[in-house]
Amino acid sequence: MKPAPAPIAALVAMVLIWGYSWVVMKIALQHAHPFDFAALRIAIGCSLLFAIVKWRGRTLLLPKWRMAILLGIVQVALFVALAHFALLAAGPGKTSVLVFTMPFWMIVFAHVLIGERMRGAQWLAVALGFCGLVLIVAPWDLTSLKGSILAVAAGAVWAISAVLSKKWPVAADPLLFTAWQLFFGLAVLAVLALAWDAPPVRWNAEFVWTLLFSSVLATAAGWALWTYVLARSPAGVTGLNALGIPVVAVLTSAIQMGERPPPLEWVGMLLIGAALALLAWLGMRRPY
């Protein structure tokens, strides 16, 4: 059967929200330390998800807790911390692209851990996407080794978390599972924020709107959409389609923050776009 419209719509929404969120986070980190900002955004997002679950009249208890704890520590706390520190050292466009070495880590981990394989023309999409990432990352001309390592590490952490969630799925309401996952990640980040010696948050209108966008849309809605899409699509295919996120990040960063990609980066984005178009065409022709 062909991919259902609902997961496709959820994927498009996730790509747009998470793509622009890199610009928003870069602005927010001008006013708060990464641990403080991460704890605040996840606390608000987590509370919102629990409120929605309660409003729907659903139980707040999970049937199983181990995966929520594991993903909360790894996919939320560790990933968010690595990505925020990477943003301090580099621009949002470059950082987002480096983080999105994630799909290629994801394909490797999915092959090793759950035996998921790409077939036929899907490998051409992989090759196009990889070439696009290489051109955007430009490993021959990295200006910030520290930021680059942190961003690539964030991508690897996200990838293995996603594959583990496919290997050990939990039969639970996606919103509820995401809420608890955020809660356990928040517990780790809150401890780090309290223990880390950092200047206080500078509260102003700019920080408030970036916090609201990051918590309500990027955290609550974004992670819920990711959990929903991942549960209904192959891990490798989901990861490749998510390559649209750094394209949105680079474009919005260029428009709003004046981050001008060199010509090779534009070629890289076109190659990634071609990879996504190929995957979409394959999805319409036959099941994954």
C-alpha positions as CSV (number, residue, x, y, z in Angstrom):
1,M,0.0,0.0,0.0
2,K,1.1,3.6,-0.6
3,P,2.1,5.9,2.3
4,A,-1.0,7.4,4.0
5,P,-1.7,11.2,3.7
6,A,-1.6,11.7,7.5
7,P,2.1,10.7,8.0
8,I,3.1,12.7,5.0
9,A,1.4,15.8,6.3
10,A,2.9,15.3,9.7
11,L,6.4,14.9,8.1
12,V,6.0,18.2,6.2
13,A,4.9,20.1,9.3
14,M,7.8,18.6,11.3
15,V,10.3,19.6,8.6
16,L,9.1,23.2,8.5
17,I,8.9,23.6,12.3
18,W,12.3,22.0,13.1
19,G,14.0,23.7,10.1
20,Y,13.1,27.2,11.3
21,S,13.7,26.2,15.0
22,W,17.5,26.3,14.4
23,V,17.3,30.0,13.7
24,V,15.1,30.5,16.7
25,M,17.4,28.6,19.0
26,K,20.5,30.6,17.8
27,I,18.7,33.8,18.8
28,A,17.6,32.4,22.2
29,L,21.1,31.4,23.1
30,Q,22.1,35.0,23.0
31,H,20.1,35.4,26.2
32,A,20.5,32.1,28.1
33,H,23.0,29.4,28.7
34,P,22.3,26.2,26.7
35,F,21.3,24.1,29.8
36,D,19.0,26.9,31.1
37,F,17.3,27.3,27.8
38,A,17.0,23.6,27.2
39,A,15.4,23.0,30.6
40,L,13.0,25.9,30.2
41,R,11.8,24.9,26.7
42,I,11.4,21.2,27.6
43,A,9.6,22.0,30.9
44,I,7.0,24.1,29.0
45,G,6.7,21.6,26.1
46,C,6.4,18.6,28.5
47,S,3.7,20.4,30.6
48,L,1.7,21.2,27.5
49,L,1.7,17.6,26.3
50,F,0.6,16.3,29.7
51,A,-2.2,18.9,29.8
52,I,-3.4,17.8,26.3
53,V,-3.4,14.1,27.3
54,K,-5.3,14.9,30.5
55,W,-7.8,17.1,28.6
56,R,-8.4,14.2,26.2
57,G,-9.4,12.0,29.2
58,R,-6.5,9.6,28.8
59,T,-4.5,8.0,31.6
60,L,-1.1,9.6,32.4
61,L,0.5,6.2,33.1
62,L,2.6,4.3,30.7
63,P,2.4,0.5,30.3
64,K,6.2,0.3,30.2
65,W,8.8,2.9,31.4
66,R,12.2,1.7,30.3
67,M,12.1,3.1,26.8
68,A,10.7,6.5,28.0
69,I,13.6,6.8,30.5
70,L,16.2,5.6,27.9
71,L,15.0,8.0,25.2
72,G,14.5,10.8,27.6
73,I,18.2,10.6,28.7
74,V,19.6,10.0,25.2
75,Q,17.3,11.5,22.6
76,V,16.2,14.5,24.7
77,A,18.8,15.4,27.2
78,L,22.0,14.4,25.4
79,F,20.9,15.3,21.9
80,V,19.5,18.8,23.0
81,A,22.6,19.6,25.0
82,L,25.0,18.6,22.2
83,A,23.0,20.6,19.6
84,H,22.7,23.7,21.7
85,F,26.4,23.8,22.5
86,A,27.2,23.3,18.8
87,L,25.0,26.3,18.0
88,L,27.2,28.4,20.3
89,A,30.2,27.7,18.1
90,A,28.6,27.9,14.6
91,G,25.7,29.3,12.6
92,P,22.3,27.7,12.6
93,G,22.5,26.7,8.9
94,K,25.8,24.9,9.2
95,T,25.0,23.3,12.5
96,S,21.7,22.0,11.4
97,V,23.3,20.4,8.3
98,L,26.0,18.7,10.5
99,V,23.4,17.4,12.9
100,F,21.6,15.9,9.9
101,T,24.4,13.5,9.2
102,M,21.7,11.7,11.3
103,P,20.0,10.0,8.4
104,F,23.2,8.3,7.3
105,W,24.0,7.2,10.9
106,M,20.4,6.0,11.0
107,I,20.7,3.8,8.0
108,V,23.9,2.2,9.5
109,F,22.3,1.6,12.9
110,A,19.0,0.4,11.3
111,H,21.0,-2.2,9.2
112,V,23.0,-3.4,12.3
113,L,20.3,-3.3,15.0
114,I,17.0,-4.1,13.2
115,G,18.1,-5.6,9.8
116,E,16.4,-2.8,7.8
117,R,17.8,-2.5,4.3
118,M,17.5,0.1,1.6
119,R,16.6,-1.4,-1.8
120,G,17.0,-0.5,-5.5
121,A,16.7,3.2,-6.4
122,Q,16.6,4.1,-2.6
123,W,20.4,3.7,-2.7
124,L,20.6,6.4,-5.4
125,A,18.7,8.7,-3.0
126,V,21.2,7.8,-0.3
127,A,24.1,8.7,-2.6
128,L,22.5,12.0,-3.7
129,G,21.8,13.0,-0.1
130,F,25.3,12.0,1.1
131,C,27.0,14.0,-1.7
132,G,24.8,17.0,-0.9
133,L,25.7,16.8,2.8
134,V,29.4,16.6,1.9
135,L,29.2,19.7,-0.2
136,I,27.4,21.6,2.6
137,V,29.6,20.4,5.4
138,A,32.8,21.0,3.4
139,P,35.0,18.9,5.6
140,W,38.1,20.3,3.8
141,D,37.2,23.8,5.1
142,L,35.7,23.4,8.6
143,T,35.9,26.7,10.5
144,S,34.9,25.3,13.9
145,L,36.1,21.8,14.7
146,K,34.6,21.9,18.2
147,G,31.2,22.9,16.9
148,S,31.3,20.4,14.0
149,I,32.2,17.5,16.3
150,L,29.4,18.4,18.7
151,A,26.8,18.7,15.9
152,V,27.8,15.4,14.2
153,A,27.7,13.7,17.7
154,A,24.2,15.1,18.2
155,G,23.2,13.5,14.9
156,A,24.6,10.1,15.8
157,V,22.8,10.2,19.2
158,W,19.5,11.1,17.6
159,A,19.9,8.3,15.0
160,I,20.6,5.5,17.4
161,S,17.7,6.7,19.6
162,A,15.3,6.6,16.7
163,V,16.5,3.1,15.7
164,L,16.2,1.8,19.3
165,S,12.6,3.1,19.4
166,K,11.9,1.0,16.3
167,K,13.7,-2.0,17.8
168,W,11.7,-1.8,21.1
169,P,8.4,-0.1,20.3
170,V,6.1,0.8,23.1
171,A,2.3,0.4,22.6
172,A,1.3,3.7,24.1
173,D,-0.4,7.0,23.1
174,P,2.4,8.9,21.1
175,L,1.6,12.1,22.9
176,L,1.8,10.5,26.3
177,F,5.0,8.6,25.5
178,T,6.5,11.8,24.2
179,A,5.5,13.7,27.3
180,W,7.2,11.2,29.6
181,Q,10.2,11.1,27.4
182,L,10.5,14.8,27.7
183,F,10.0,14.6,31.4
184,F,12.9,12.3,32.0
185,G,15.1,14.4,29.7
186,L,14.1,17.4,31.7
187,A,15.1,15.8,34.9
188,V,18.7,15.4,33.6
189,L,18.8,18.9,32.0
190,A,17.4,20.6,35.2
191,V,20.2,19.0,37.3
192,L,22.8,20.2,34.8
193,A,21.3,23.7,34.6
194,L,21.4,24.0,38.4
195,A,25.0,22.6,38.7
196,W,26.5,24.6,35.9
197,D,27.9,28.0,36.8
198,A,26.4,30.3,34.2
199,P,25.1,33.9,33.9
200,P,21.3,34.3,34.7
201,V,18.8,34.3,31.8
202,R,18.2,37.7,30.3
203,W,14.4,37.9,30.1
204,N,13.1,40.2,27.3
205,A,10.5,40.1,24.6
206,E,12.9,38.4,22.1
207,F,13.8,35.6,24.5
208,V,10.1,35.1,25.4
209,W,9.0,34.6,21.8
210,T,11.9,32.3,21.0
211,L,11.2,30.3,24.2
212,L,7.5,29.9,23.3
213,F,8.3,28.8,19.7
214,S,10.9,26.4,20.9
215,S,8.8,24.9,23.6
216,V,5.3,24.8,22.1
217,L,6.1,24.1,18.4
218,A,9.6,22.7,18.3
219,T,9.5,20.7,21.5
220,A,5.9,19.6,22.1
221,A,4.5,19.5,18.6
222,G,7.8,18.6,16.9
223,W,8.7,15.6,19.1
224,A,5.0,14.4,18.9
225,L,5.1,14.6,15.1
226,W,8.5,12.8,15.0
227,T,7.2,10.0,17.3
228,Y,4.1,9.7,15.1
229,V,6.0,9.6,11.8
230,L,8.7,7.2,13.0
231,A,6.1,4.7,14.2
232,R,4.5,4.6,10.7
233,S,7.5,4.7,8.4
234,P,10.7,2.7,7.9
235,A,13.6,4.2,10.0
236,G,15.9,4.8,7.1
237,V,13.2,6.4,4.9
238,T,12.0,8.7,7.7
239,G,15.6,9.8,8.3
240,L,16.2,10.6,4.7
241,N,13.0,12.6,4.3
242,A,14.0,14.6,7.4
243,L,17.0,15.9,5.4
244,G,14.5,18.6,4.4
245,I,15.0,20.2,7.8
246,P,18.6,21.5,7.3
247,V,17.5,22.8,3.9
248,V,14.8,24.9,5.6
249,A,17.3,25.9,8.3
250,V,19.9,27.1,5.8
251,L,17.3,29.1,3.8
252,T,15.7,30.8,6.8
253,S,19.1,31.5,8.3
254,A,20.1,33.2,5.1
255,I,17.0,35.3,5.0
256,Q,16.8,36.3,8.7
257,M,20.4,36.2,9.9
258,G,22.3,36.9,6.8
259,E,24.1,33.5,6.8
260,R,25.1,33.3,3.1
261,P,26.0,29.8,2.0
262,P,28.8,29.6,-0.6
263,P,28.0,28.1,-4.1
264,L,28.9,24.6,-3.1
265,E,26.4,24.6,-0.3
266,W,23.7,25.6,-2.7
267,V,24.6,22.7,-5.0
268,G,24.5,20.4,-1.9
269,M,21.0,21.6,-1.1
270,L,19.9,20.9,-4.6
271,L,21.3,17.4,-4.4
272,I,19.4,16.8,-1.1
273,G,16.2,18.1,-2.8
274,A,16.7,15.7,-5.6
275,A,17.1,12.8,-3.1
276,L,13.9,13.8,-1.3
277,A,12.0,14.0,-4.7
278,L,13.3,10.6,-5.7
279,L,12.1,9.1,-2.4
280,A,8.7,10.7,-2.7
281,W,8.4,9.3,-6.3
282,L,9.3,5.8,-5.1
283,G,6.8,6.1,-2.3
284,M,4.0,6.9,-4.7
285,R,4.9,4.0,-7.0
286,R,5.3,1.2,-4.4
287,P,5.4,0.4,-0.7
288,Y,8.7,0.7,1.2
